[in-house]
Amino acid sequence: MTKVVKIGGALLEKPVDAVAVVRRFLTDRTVIVHGGGLQITRMLERMNVQSVFIDGLRVTDEKTLGGVAAALLGEVHTALIRELHNQGIDAVGVFGEVLASKKAGPWGLVGTNLRARASALHSLLDLGRVPVIPTLAIGEDSVLNVNGDETAAAVAIALRSEELVFLTDVEGVKDGNGVVIDCCNKPDELIQAEFVTGGMIPKLRAVKTAMDGGVETVRVGRTLFGATS
C-alpha cells in the first residue's frame, strides 16, 4: 500500500515528536511531504519581512522566497531527515520532483497546477526508502513557493496512492459548532461553508483534488474523507 503523509504546523517544532507521530502511519511504501509555516514566519521575522496571506496562501516576492527556502531546506528538512534516521527510518530528501506553474494574481512567486514526477519516487520506494519532500517546486523561471497540502495531493495522485494523511496540530475539520466532523464524502461542500476559514480552505481544496485524482481515502486529523467514510 502506497501512502503519502503530509506533516506541518506546530508538529514540526519538535522533530522527535513529529517523527513519533509519523511512525504510526508508516507502511512499506510511504512518502512524507512537509511544510513549515511557523518556521518560515519566524525566519521572515528575523529578516524583517512581513508575512502577508491571501486566501490562506503566503504572498512571495524574491526576498520572501529566500526566507522560505532557508527555513524549509536549511532548518525543517534537515532536522526532520536527521530525526527520521535517528529513529531507524531510512529517509532520503528529495527536491526537484515536484513541478509547478506560476500562479496568476497577487501572490508573486507562488506555484499552482502542481505535478509530481513519480518515477524517481517509485525507485526509492522500491528500495525500501522513505522519500521526504519539502514544499518548494520547480517553475519555468524560478523555484516557487507552493502550498504543502497541494503538494501532498499532487504526490499522492502521481503515485496512485491509496491513502493521503494530513497530520496537523488541529484535531480535524470542525463544523459550525466547533465539533470535529468524523466522516465526510463531499469536501467541496465544506469548502463553501462559512465556518471554514484560513488555511483550512486550501487544505480542503487539496482533499478534493486528491479524491478527484483517484486517492481513495484522505484523513485530516480525525476527519475521514473517502471510500470508507
C-alpha positions as CSV (number, residue, x, y, z in Angstrom):
1,M,0.0,0.0,0.0
2,T,1.4,3.4,-1.0
3,K,0.7,6.2,1.4
4,V,1.5,9.9,1.4
5,V,1.8,11.6,4.8
6,K,1.9,15.4,5.0
7,I,3.2,17.0,8.2
8,G,3.1,20.6,9.1
9,G,2.1,23.1,11.7
10,A,3.4,23.0,15.3
11,L,4.2,19.3,15.0
12,L,7.4,20.2,13.2
13,E,8.7,22.4,16.0
14,K,10.0,19.2,17.8
15,P,11.3,16.7,15.2
16,V,11.4,13.9,17.8
17,D,7.6,14.3,18.4
18,A,6.9,14.8,14.7
19,V,8.6,11.5,13.8
20,A,6.9,9.7,16.6
21,V,3.6,10.7,15.1
22,V,4.7,9.9,11.5
23,R,5.7,6.4,12.6
24,R,2.1,5.5,13.4
25,F,1.2,5.9,9.7
26,L,4.2,4.3,8.0
27,T,3.7,1.5,5.6
28,D,6.3,-0.3,3.4
29,R,5.8,2.4,0.8
30,T,5.4,5.8,2.4
31,V,6.3,9.3,1.1
32,I,6.5,12.2,3.6
33,V,5.7,15.8,2.5
34,H,6.5,18.5,4.9
35,G,5.7,22.2,5.2
36,G,7.0,24.6,7.8
37,G,4.7,27.6,8.0
38,L,5.7,28.5,11.6
39,Q,9.4,28.2,10.9
40,I,9.0,30.3,7.7
41,T,7.3,33.1,9.5
42,R,9.9,33.0,12.2
43,M,12.7,33.2,9.6
44,L,11.0,36.1,7.8
45,E,10.6,38.0,11.1
46,R,14.4,37.7,11.6
47,M,14.8,39.1,8.1
48,N,12.3,41.9,8.9
49,V,10.0,40.7,6.2
50,Q,6.3,40.9,6.9
51,S,4.2,37.8,6.2
52,V,1.1,38.5,4.1
53,F,-1.6,35.9,3.3
54,I,-4.3,36.0,0.7
55,D,-6.8,33.1,0.7
56,G,-4.5,31.2,3.0
57,L,-1.5,31.4,0.7
58,R,1.6,33.3,1.5
59,V,2.4,36.2,-0.8
60,T,6.0,35.6,-2.0
61,D,8.5,38.0,-3.6
62,E,12.2,37.2,-4.2
63,K,13.3,38.1,-0.7
64,T,10.4,36.2,0.9
65,L,11.3,33.2,-1.3
66,G,14.8,33.2,0.0
67,G,13.5,33.1,3.6
68,V,11.1,30.3,2.7
69,A,13.9,28.2,1.2
70,A,16.2,28.9,4.2
71,A,13.6,27.8,6.7
72,L,12.3,24.8,4.7
73,L,15.6,23.4,3.4
74,G,18.0,24.7,5.9
75,E,16.0,24.1,9.1
76,V,12.9,21.9,8.8
77,H,14.1,19.5,6.1
78,T,17.5,18.7,7.5
79,A,16.2,18.4,11.1
80,L,13.3,16.1,10.1
81,I,15.5,13.8,8.0
82,R,18.1,13.6,10.8
83,E,15.5,12.6,13.3
84,L,14.0,10.0,10.9
85,H,17.4,8.5,10.7
86,N,17.9,8.6,14.5
87,Q,14.6,6.6,14.8
88,G,15.7,4.0,12.3
89,I,13.8,5.2,9.3
90,D,15.7,5.1,6.0
91,A,14.7,8.6,4.8
92,V,16.1,10.5,1.9
93,G,15.5,14.1,1.0
94,V,14.0,14.7,-2.5
95,F,13.9,18.1,-4.1
96,G,13.1,18.7,-7.8
97,E,10.5,16.1,-8.4
98,V,7.6,18.5,-8.0
99,L,6.8,20.9,-10.8
100,A,4.5,23.9,-10.8
101,S,3.3,26.9,-12.9
102,K,3.4,30.4,-11.5
103,K,0.1,31.3,-10.0
104,A,-1.6,34.3,-11.6
105,G,-2.7,37.1,-9.3
106,P,-1.2,38.9,-6.3
107,W,0.8,36.0,-4.8
108,G,4.1,36.5,-6.6
109,L,6.4,33.5,-6.7
110,V,3.8,31.0,-5.7
111,G,3.1,27.8,-7.7
112,T,-0.1,26.2,-8.9
113,N,-1.0,23.3,-11.2
114,L,1.4,21.1,-9.3
115,R,2.7,17.9,-10.9
116,A,4.9,15.3,-9.3
117,R,7.3,13.0,-11.3
118,A,6.6,9.6,-10.0
119,S,9.5,7.5,-11.4
120,A,12.2,8.6,-9.0
121,L,9.9,8.3,-6.1
122,H,8.9,4.8,-7.1
123,S,12.5,3.8,-7.5
124,L,13.3,4.9,-3.9
125,L,10.2,3.2,-2.6
126,D,11.2,0.0,-4.4
127,L,14.5,0.2,-2.4
128,G,12.6,0.5,0.9
129,R,13.5,4.1,1.4
130,V,11.2,6.9,2.6
131,P,11.3,10.0,0.3
132,V,10.9,13.3,2.2
133,I,9.7,16.2,0.0
134,P,9.8,19.9,1.0
135,T,7.1,22.2,-0.3
136,L,9.1,24.0,-2.9
137,A,8.5,23.3,-6.6
138,I,10.4,23.9,-9.8
139,G,8.8,26.5,-12.0
140,E,9.6,27.6,-15.6
141,D,11.7,30.5,-14.5
142,S,12.4,30.0,-10.8
143,V,11.8,27.9,-7.7
144,L,8.2,28.5,-6.5
145,N,6.7,28.5,-3.0
146,V,3.9,26.0,-3.0
147,N,1.2,25.1,-0.5
148,G,2.1,21.9,1.4
149,D,-1.4,20.4,1.1
150,E,-1.4,20.9,-2.7
151,T,2.0,19.3,-2.9
152,A,0.9,16.3,-0.9
153,A,-2.2,15.9,-3.1
154,A,-0.1,16.1,-6.3
155,V,2.4,13.5,-5.0
156,A,-0.5,11.2,-3.9
157,I,-2.1,11.4,-7.3
158,A,1.2,10.8,-9.2
159,L,1.9,7.7,-7.1
160,R,-1.7,6.5,-7.3
161,S,-1.7,6.3,-3.5
162,E,-4.5,4.5,-1.7
163,E,-4.3,7.0,1.2
164,L,-3.3,10.6,1.9
165,V,-2.9,11.6,5.5
166,F,-2.7,15.3,6.7
167,L,-1.0,15.4,10.1
168,T,-1.6,18.8,11.7
169,D,-1.8,20.5,15.1
170,V,-5.6,20.8,14.8
171,E,-7.9,17.9,15.7
172,G,-9.6,17.8,12.3
173,V,-12.2,19.7,10.3
174,K,-14.7,21.3,12.6
175,D,-18.4,22.2,12.0
176,G,-20.0,25.5,12.8
177,N,-20.3,24.5,16.5
178,G,-16.6,23.7,16.8
179,V,-17.2,19.9,16.8
180,V,-14.8,17.7,14.8
181,I,-16.5,16.1,11.8
182,D,-15.8,12.4,11.8
183,C,-16.6,11.5,8.2
184,C,-17.4,13.3,5.0
185,N,-17.8,12.3,1.4
186,K,-18.1,15.8,-0.1
187,P,-15.2,18.1,0.7
188,D,-16.4,20.6,-1.9
189,E,-19.5,21.3,0.3
190,L,-17.3,22.1,3.3
191,I,-15.1,24.4,1.2
192,Q,-18.2,26.6,0.7
193,A,-19.2,26.6,4.4
194,E,-18.9,29.9,6.3
195,F,-17.3,28.2,9.2
196,V,-14.3,27.1,7.1
197,T,-11.6,29.8,7.1
198,G,-7.9,30.5,6.7
199,G,-5.6,27.6,6.0
200,M,-8.4,25.0,6.1
201,I,-9.6,26.3,2.8
202,P,-6.6,25.3,0.7
203,K,-6.4,22.1,2.8
204,L,-10.0,21.1,1.8
205,R,-9.3,22.0,-1.8
206,A,-6.3,19.7,-1.7
207,V,-8.6,16.9,-0.2
208,K,-11.0,17.4,-3.2
209,T,-8.1,17.4,-5.7
210,A,-6.7,14.2,-4.3
211,M,-10.0,12.4,-4.3
212,D,-10.8,13.7,-7.8
213,G,-7.4,12.3,-8.8
214,G,-8.2,8.8,-7.6
215,V,-7.0,8.8,-4.0
216,E,-9.5,6.6,-2.2
217,T,-9.1,7.8,1.4
218,V,-7.9,11.2,2.8
219,R,-7.5,12.0,6.5
220,V,-7.3,15.4,8.0
221,G,-6.6,14.9,11.7
222,R,-9.6,12.8,12.9
223,T,-11.8,13.7,9.9
224,L,-12.0,10.9,7.3
225,F,-12.9,11.5,3.6
226,G,-13.5,8.9,1.0
227,A,-14.5,5.3,0.3
228,T,-14.6,4.0,3.9
229,S,-16.4,7.1,5.3
